[in-house]
Amino acid sequence: MPSVDIWLSLSRKQCLDYYEGQVQQVYAQALDGRRVAFPASALSRVVGKHGVEGYYRLSFSTEGRFESLTSITGAGR
């Protein structure tokens, strides 16, 4: 399964915009420089009371469809 590592830093307000449907896709830059997009609904699994901040791994199917967003630790910049 293809994957890409990203850094996310979203405030609580930004996350609420995603929850309320004002934004459908999250756009991020991967640690290797690629631009990626994934469904905003994926944030519901990782958002905390202050928003989202940290390193995450996006996993995609071989067809390029989003599959998962998981927190990772120890990722270098």
Protein Blocks (a to p, Z undefined) as FASTA:
>chain_A
ZZddddddddfklmmmmmnopambdcdddfkopacdddfklmmmmpcfkbpadddddddd
fkopafbdcddehiaZZ
